[in-house]
């Protein structure tokens, strides 16, 4: 029987290492690789979670930028090493919240964005030596900028530009030129300006410029269409939003009339009606002048009458006698009177007597009133030119001879009665071409009910899952790494619980764990002193294998 003597503790031996370090050194290469990989993955998961949680909040830096300004701002942000991102659709640029104001000031010092509108702040930077023309130009630019800001504050206007034509006022001119203005607006998609808003823009510009008439303000959209009234007064009476709204109101009114009169008869869900109204928005003006046939003189009304009468009595002088020539054309001496002063005239044909001639004239001018009828007709706009109604009525519910519910159509008499009701309700007028069409047909029943979306398909659930996807995924990954790789390695480092006799248990010691019970040996409680010292030596070898190895090495060397 061999005996092992008690070995005194060597004072020069190195101190014992911690148990976890001894356990780590006892692991093989595969276990060490798995332990190191698990720890590395766990540390990486923790770092990613911290980075995601510490992601800075982003705030809008600029919005509604043009492509040119947006590209210049992005280039400057990249040059300044500022993280940025876009909103959905690229409508705004986002940067970290704590750097918004600093970046805005730095970009403003570089003149970005260039599309920003400048107002009367232009007049605050006047330099020494500014001429009167430059001052007037800066004032005009500032006024245009202020008007642009006011117009862009409207909900429907995306951007605007204002051009003012301000002539130079001179007291030496007898007729001063009047100012004028032009406004170019760009609207948001799907929006439009009604007449009230256009009138508001026109009067806003006209009231901001002295002596500017509202008729001298033109408003255009980005397509070049004139929205305001033309300055020359020739307004385009085309189809606008107000007319479209009026047509819709007329059609809805007639449709409601048809539904109100048929629903009590056939049921609420058993009739569908549509009424189309053709409205005449043209304004007509006609002048007619009519003359009746001439009437007789007695029935005619005399307007004016003029009568002229004249008569003349004169003596016919004696015809000239003698031979024509120069001698006979000489004036003769006056002849003495041959007629007696008192007494009758000499008889006709007597010597020295002349013939008496009498002429009379009478003229009459009568003006009668002419019958004339002048008729001026002005047609109002918005008159109903034609109505067209289409009505569909569902089959009626009934039961057959066996009591089975069925649907059947209406009789021709019922259809005629309903058609007459529809005509009366819309004010049917055959002279203007109105038409009514009533159809009786079974409706297609929609049996497919809208099924409720399951919880996992609802948008709220999907959005919540997206928000928790990264944190939950990282937590699950860290848990798998911890349970699959780190925990087995740490468990291998922890010493097993001691045996019943107080001695530590070594699970890796296959020889100790696989010692069979031999009947010749005594029970553990009846150990001899040699066996007890042997067990202590084994325990010392298990607890401090380096020290035991040094002792064995000293034995071998013969020290």
C-alpha positions in Angstrom: 0.0 0.0 0.0 1.4 3.4 -1.0 1.3 6.4 1.2 1.5 10.0 0.4 3.1 12.3 2.8 1.7 15.7 3.6 3.3 18.4 1.5 4.0 21.6 3.3 2.9 24.8 1.6 5.8 26.3 -0.3 6.2 29.9 0.5 7.8 30.7 -2.8 5.0 29.2 -4.9 2.9 31.6 -7.0 -0.5 32.7 -5.6 -3.5 30.7 -6.7 -5.5 32.1 -9.6 -9.3 32.8 -9.4 -11.6 29.9 -10.0 -13.2 31.5 -13.1 -9.8 32.0 -14.6 -8.9 28.4 -13.9 -12.2 27.3 -15.4 -11.5 29.4 -18.5 -8.1 27.9 -18.9 -9.6 24.5 -18.6 -11.9 25.1 -21.6 -10.9 23.7 -25.0 -10.5 25.9 -28.1 -14.0 25.3 -29.4 -15.6 26.4 -26.2 -13.4 29.4 -26.0 -14.4 30.4 -29.5 -18.0 30.1 -28.8 -17.7 32.1 -25.6 -15.8 34.9 -27.3 -18.2 35.0 -30.3 -21.2 35.1 -28.0 -19.7 38.0 -25.9 -18.9 39.9 -29.1 -22.4 39.5 -30.5 -23.9 40.5 -27.2 -21.8 43.7 -27.0 -22.6 44.5 -30.7 -26.4 44.1 -30.0 -26.1 46.4 -27.0 -24.2 49.0 -29.0 -26.7 49.0 -31.8 -29.6 49.4 -29.4 -27.9 52.3 -27.8 -27.2 54.0 -31.1 -30.8 53.6 -32.2 -32.1 55.0 -29.0 -29.7 57.9 -29.1 -30.7 58.8 -32.7 -31.3 62.6 -32.7 -34.7 64.1 -33.5 -35.0 65.8 -36.9 -36.8 69.1 -37.6 -37.7 70.9 -40.8 -34.9 73.2 -42.0 -36.6 74.5 -45.1 -39.8 73.4 -47.0 -41.3 74.1 -50.4 -37.9 74.7 -52.0 -37.2 74.8 -55.7 -34.9 72.1 -57.1 -32.1 74.6 -57.6 -32.3 75.9 -54.0 -32.7 72.4 -52.6 -29.6 71.2 -54.5 -27.5 74.1 -53.3 -28.6 73.6 -49.7 -27.9 69.9 -49.8 -24.4 70.6 -51.1 -23.7 73.0 -48.3 -25.0 70.6 -45.7 -22.7 67.8 -47.1 -19.8 70.2 -47.0 -20.5 71.2 -43.3 -20.9 67.5 -42.4 -24.5 67.9 -41.2 -26.7 64.8 -41.4 -29.9 65.4 -43.3 -32.8 63.5 -44.8 -35.9 64.2 -46.8 -39.6 63.9 -46.1 -41.8 61.7 -48.2 -42.0 63.3 -51.6 -39.0 65.6 -51.0 -41.1 68.5 -49.8 -38.8 69.4 -46.9 -35.2 69.0 -45.7 -34.8 67.7 -42.1 -31.7 68.1 -39.9 -31.1 67.4 -36.2 -33.2 69.6 -34.0 -30.3 71.0 -32.0 -28.6 72.4 -35.2 -31.6 73.9 -37.0 -31.1 77.5 -36.0 -27.4 77.5 -36.4 -27.6 76.0 -39.9 -30.3 78.5 -40.9 -28.1 81.4 -39.9 -25.0 80.0 -41.6 -27.0 79.3 -44.8 -28.6 82.8 -44.7 -25.1 84.3 -44.6 -24.4 82.6 -47.9 -27.7 83.8 -49.4 -29.5 80.5 -49.3 -32.2 79.8 -50.2 -32.0 82.3 -53.0 -35.7 81.9 -53.7 -36.7 83.7 -50.5 -38.7 86.9 -50.9 -37.2 90.1 -49.7 -39.5 93.0 -48.6 -38.8 96.4 -47.2 -35.7 95.2 -45.5 -33.9 96.1 -48.7 -34.2 99.7 -47.8 -32.4 99.1 -44.5 -29.1 98.4 -46.3 -28.7 101.6 -48.3 -25.1 102.5 -48.8 -23.5 105.9 -49.0 -23.8 107.4 -52.5 -27.0 105.7 -53.5 -28.7 107.6 -56.2 -32.4 108.6 -56.3 -33.0 106.1 -59.0 -31.6 103.3 -56.9 -33.7 104.4 -53.9 -36.8 104.3 -56.0 -35.9 100.9 -57.4 -35.3 99.5 -53.9 -38.6 100.8 -52.8 -40.3 99.2 -55.8 -38.6 95.9 -55.1 -39.5 96.0 -51.4 -43.2 96.8 -52.3 -43.2 93.9 -54.7 -41.8 91.6 -52.1 -44.3 92.6 -49.4 -47.2 92.1 -51.8 -45.7 88.7 -52.8 -45.6 87.6 -49.1 -49.2 88.7 -48.6 -50.4 86.8 -51.6 -48.5 83.7 -50.7 -50.2 83.6 -47.3 -53.4 82.5 -49.1 -54.1 78.8 -48.6 -54.4 78.0 -52.3 -51.4 79.9 -53.5 -48.1 78.0 -53.6 -45.9 80.8 -54.9 -46.4 84.2 -56.5 -44.6 87.1 -58.2 -45.7 90.7 -58.4 -44.5 93.1 -61.1 -45.3 96.8 -60.6 -45.0 99.5 -63.3 -44.6 102.8 -61.4 -44.1 105.7 -63.8 -42.0 108.6 -62.8 -44.3 111.4 -61.6 -43.3 114.8 -63.0 -45.1 118.1 -62.4 -44.2 119.4 -65.8 -46.4 116.8 -67.6 -50.0 117.7 -68.1 -51.2 114.1 -68.3 -49.5 111.8 -65.8 -49.1 108.1 -66.6 -51.1 105.7 -64.4 -49.4 102.8 -62.6 -50.2 99.2 -63.4 -49.4 95.8 -61.9 -49.2 92.2 -62.9 -49.5 89.2 -60.6 -48.4 85.6 -61.5 -49.6 83.0 -59.1 -48.8 79.3 -58.9 -51.5 77.2 -57.2 -51.3 74.0 -55.3 -52.4 70.9 -57.3 -56.1 70.4 -57.1 -56.9 73.9 -55.8 -58.3 76.9 -57.6 -59.2 80.6 -56.9 -62.8 81.7 -57.1 -64.0 85.1 -58.1 -64.1 86.5 -54.6 -60.4 85.5 -54.0 -59.3 87.0 -57.4 -61.1 90.2 -56.5 -59.4 90.2 -53.1 -56.0 89.9 -54.8 -56.7 92.6 -57.3 -57.9 95.1 -54.6 -55.0 94.2 -52.3 -52.5 95.2 -55.0 -54.6 98.2 -56.1 -54.9 99.5 -52.5 -51.2 99.1 -51.8 -50.1 101.3 -54.7 -51.1 105.0 -54.9 -53.4 105.9 -57.8 -53.6 102.3 -59.1 -57.0 101.4 -60.4 -58.3 97.8 -59.9 -58.8 97.5 -63.7 -55.1 98.0 -64.2 -54.2 94.9 -62.3 -53.8 91.6 -64.2 -53.7 88.2 -62.5 -52.3 85.2 -64.4 -51.7 81.6 -63.4 -48.6 79.5 -64.1 -50.2 78.3 -67.4 -50.5 81.8 -68.7 -54.3 82.0 -68.4 -55.8 85.4 -67.4 -57.8 84.9 -64.3 -58.8 88.5 -63.7 -60.9 90.8 -65.9 -59.0 92.1 -68.9 -58.1 95.8 -68.6 -59.9 96.7 -71.8 -63.2 95.6 -70.4 -63.7 92.7 -72.8 -64.2 90.1 -70.1 -64.3 86.5 -71.2 -67.7 85.1 -70.3 -66.4 81.5 -70.4 -67.4 78.7 -68.2 -66.0 79.3 -64.7 -66.3 77.7 -61.2 -69.3 79.7 -60.2 -71.2 78.5 -63.3 -70.2 74.9 -62.6 -71.5 75.2 -59.1 -74.7 76.7 -60.3 -75.2 73.8 -62.7 -74.6 71.3 -59.9 -77.1 73.0 -57.7 -79.7 72.9 -60.4 -79.1 69.2 -61.1 -79.2 68.3 -57.4 -82.4 70.2 -56.9 -84.2 68.4 -59.7 -82.7 65.0 -58.6 -84.0 65.6 -55.1 -87.5 66.4 -56.4 -87.6 63.1 -58.3 -86.3 61.1 -55.3 -88.7 62.8 -52.9 -91.7 61.9 -55.1 -90.7 58.3 -55.9 -89.2 57.0 -52.7 -92.5 56.9 -50.8 -93.9 54.8 -53.6 -91.2 52.2 -54.3 -89.0 52.5 -51.2 -85.8 54.3 -50.2 -83.3 52.0 -51.8 -85.4 51.0 -54.8 -84.9 54.1 -57.0 -82.0 55.9 -58.5 -82.3 59.1 -60.4 -80.0 61.5 -62.3 -80.9 64.8 -63.9 -78.7 66.6 -66.4 -79.4 70.3 -66.9 -78.2 72.2 -69.9 -77.8 75.8 -68.8 -77.5 78.8 -71.1 -75.1 81.3 -69.7 -74.9 83.5 -72.8 -76.3 87.1 -72.6 -78.2 88.2 -75.6 -79.6 91.6 -76.5 -81.7 92.3 -79.6 -83.3 95.5 -80.9 -86.2 95.3 -83.4 -87.7 98.2 -85.3 -91.0 97.6 -87.1 -92.9 99.9 -89.5 -96.6 99.3 -90.3 -98.1 99.8 -93.8 -99.2 103.4 -94.9 -102.7 104.4 -94.0 -105.1 106.7 -95.7 -104.9 110.5 -95.3 -107.9 110.7 -93.0 -106.6 108.1 -90.5 -103.0 109.4 -90.6 -101.7 111.8 -88.0 -100.4 115.1 -89.5 -97.0 116.0 -88.1 -96.5 119.2 -90.0 -98.1 121.0 -93.0 -96.8 123.9 -95.1 -98.8 125.8 -97.8 -97.2 128.3 -100.1 -99.3 130.5 -102.6 -97.9 133.3 -104.9 -99.4 135.4 -107.8 -97.8 138.1 -110.0 -99.4 140.8 -112.4 -97.2 142.8 -114.7 -97.4 144.6 -118.1 -95.8 142.9 -121.0 -93.5 145.5 -122.8 -93.6 146.0 -126.5 -91.5 143.6 -128.4 -88.4 145.0 -129.9 -88.7 146.1 -133.6 -86.3 147.1 -136.3 -83.4 145.6 -138.0 -81.0 143.8 -135.7 -77.8 145.6 -135.6 -75.8 148.2 -133.8 -78.1 151.0 -134.7 -81.1 149.3 -133.4 -79.4 148.4 -130.1 -78.7 152.0 -129.3 -80.7 153.4 -126.5 -83.5 155.7 -127.7 -84.6 158.9 -126.3 -87.6 158.7 -124.0 -90.8 158.9 -125.8 -93.5 161.2 -124.5 -96.4 159.6 -122.8 -99.3 159.0 -125.1 -101.8 157.9 -122.5 -103.9 160.6 -121.1 -103.5 161.5 -117.5 -107.2 161.5 -116.9 -109.3 159.1 -118.8 -109.5 155.5 -119.8 -106.6 153.6 -121.0 -106.2 153.2 -124.7 -107.7 150.1 -126.2 -105.5 147.0 -126.6 -103.6 147.1 -129.8 -103.5 150.8 -129.8 -100.3 152.6 -130.3 -98.2 152.9 -127.2 -100.2 150.2 -125.2 -98.7 147.0 -123.6 -100.1 143.6 -122.7 -100.8 142.7 -118.9 -99.6 139.2 -117.7 -101.0 137.5 -114.5 -99.1 134.4 -112.8 -100.3 132.5 -109.7 -98.5 129.6 -107.8 -99.7 127.4 -104.8 -97.5 124.7 -103.0 -98.7 122.4 -100.2 -96.3 120.1 -98.1 -97.9 117.8 -95.5 -95.8 115.5 -93.2 -97.6 112.5 -91.6 -96.3 110.5 -88.5 -94.8 107.1 -89.5 -95.8 104.1 -87.4 -92.7 102.5 -85.8 -92.2 99.9 -83.0 -88.8 99.5 -81.3 -88.4 96.4 -79.1 -85.2 95.8 -77.0 -84.9 92.3 -75.6 -82.2 91.3 -73.1 -81.9 87.6 -72.2 -80.8 86.7 -68.7 -77.9 84.3 -68.3 -78.4 81.0 -66.4 -81.7 80.0 -68.0 -82.4 76.3 -68.2 -82.1 75.3 -71.9 -82.9 71.6 -71.6 -83.5 68.9 -68.9 -82.8 65.2 -69.2 -83.8 62.8 -66.5 -82.9 59.2 -66.2 -84.7 57.1 -63.5 -84.2 53.4 -62.6 -86.7 51.6 -60.4 -86.1 48.2 -58.8 -88.5 45.3 -59.1 -91.2 45.1 -56.5 -91.2 42.4 -53.8 -94.1 39.9 -54.0 -95.1 36.3 -53.2 -96.2 33.6 -55.6 -99.0 31.2 -55.2 -97.0 29.0 -52.9 -96.0 31.9 -50.6 -92.4 32.1 -51.8 -91.1 35.7 -51.9 -90.3 36.8 -55.5 -89.6 40.0 -57.4 -91.7 41.1 -60.3 -91.7 44.1 -62.6 -94.2 46.9 -62.8 -97.0 47.0 -65.3 -96.9 49.4 -68.2 -99.7 51.5 -66.5 -97.5 51.9 -63.4 -94.5 52.8 -65.4 -96.5 55.5 -67.3 -97.8 56.9 -64.0 -94.3 57.2 -62.6 -93.0 58.7 -65.8 -95.8 61.3 -65.5 -94.8 62.0 -61.9 -91.2 62.6 -62.9 -92.2 64.9 -65.7 -94.4 67.0 -63.4 -91.7 67.1 -60.7 -89.0 68.6 -63.0 -91.4 70.8 -65.0 -91.2 68.9 -68.3 -91.4 71.2 -71.3 -91.4 69.5 -74.7 -90.8 72.8 -76.6 -87.3 73.1 -75.2 -86.5 69.4 -75.9 -86.8 67.9 -72.3 -86.7 64.1 -72.1 -87.5 61.6 -69.3 -86.5 57.9 -69.4 -87.8 55.6 -66.7 -86.5 52.0 -66.6 -87.8 49.1 -64.4 -85.1 46.5 -63.8 -83.9 44.3 -60.9 -81.0 45.7 -58.9 -78.0 43.6 -58.4 -77.8 42.8 -54.7 -74.3 43.1 -53.2 -74.1 40.2 -50.9 -70.4 40.5 -50.2 -70.2 42.2 -46.9 -67.2 44.2 -46.0 -65.3 41.9 -43.8 -63.4 43.4 -40.9 -59.7 43.3 -41.3 -57.9 41.0 -38.9 -55.9 42.6 -36.2 -52.6 41.7 -37.8 -53.6 43.4 -41.1 -54.9 46.7 -39.6 -52.8 49.7 -40.5 -52.5 50.7 -36.8 -51.1 47.3 -35.9 -48.7 47.3 -38.8 -47.4 50.8 -37.9 -47.0 49.7 -34.2 -45.1 46.6 -35.4 -42.8 48.7 -37.5 -42.0 51.0 -34.6 -41.2 48.1 -32.3 -39.5 45.9 -34.9 -35.9 47.1 -34.2 -36.0 47.1 -30.4 -37.8 43.8 -30.2 -35.5 42.2 -32.8 -32.4 43.4 -31.1 -33.7 42.1 -27.7 -34.5 38.7 -29.1 -31.1 38.5 -30.8 -29.4 39.4 -27.6 -31.4 36.8 -25.7 -30.5 34.1 -28.2 -26.8 35.0 -28.0 -27.0 35.1 -24.2 -28.8 31.8 -23.8 -27.1 29.9 -26.6 -23.5 31.0 -26.3 -22.7 33.0 -23.3 -24.7 31.1 -20.7 -23.1 27.6 -21.4 -19.7 29.2 -21.3 -20.3 31.0 -18.0 -21.9 27.8 -16.6 -18.7 25.9 -17.4 -16.7 28.5 -15.5 -18.8 28.2 -12.3 -17.5 25.5 -9.9 -20.0 22.7 -9.2 -21.6 22.4 -5.8 -19.5 20.4 -3.2 -20.1 16.8 -2.4 -21.8 15.5 0.7 -18.5 15.2 2.5 -17.6 18.8 1.7 -15.1 18.1 -1.1 -15.6 20.0 -4.3 -17.1 18.2 -7.3 -15.2 18.2 -10.6 -17.5 17.4 -13.4 -14.6 17.4 -15.9 -12.7 14.8 -14.0 -13.8 11.6 -15.8 -11.7 9.3 -13.7 -13.2 10.6 -10.5 -16.7 10.7 -11.8 -16.4 7.2 -13.2 -14.9 5.3 -10.2 -17.0 2.3 -9.6 -18.1 1.1 -6.2 -15.9 -1.8 -5.2 -17.2 -4.2 -2.5 -13.7 -4.7 -1.1 -13.3 -1.0 -0.3 -14.7 0.5 2.9 -17.4 3.0 3.0 -16.6 6.7 2.5 -17.2 7.3 6.2 -14.7 4.6 7.3 -11.6 5.9 5.5 -8.2 5.0 6.8 -5.8 7.9 7.5 -3.8 7.0 4.4 -7.0 7.2 2.3 -8.0 10.4 3.9 -4.6 12.0 3.1 -5.0 10.6 -0.4 -8.3 12.3 -0.8 -6.9 15.6 0.4 -4.0 15.3 -2.1 -6.5 14.8 -4.8 -8.6 17.7 -3.6 -5.4 19.9 -3.6 -4.6 18.7 -7.1 -8.1 19.7 -8.3 -8.1 23.1 -6.5 -4.6 24.1 -7.4 -3.2 22.1 -10.2 -0.4 24.5 -10.9 1.0 24.2 -7.4 0.8 20.4 -7.6 2.5 20.5 -11.0 5.3 22.5 -9.5 5.7 20.0 -6.7 5.9 17.1 -9.1 8.4 19.0 -11.2 10.6 19.5 -8.1 10.4 15.8 -7.4 11.4 14.9 -10.8 14.4 17.2 -10.7 15.4 15.7 -7.4 15.2 18.8 -5.4 
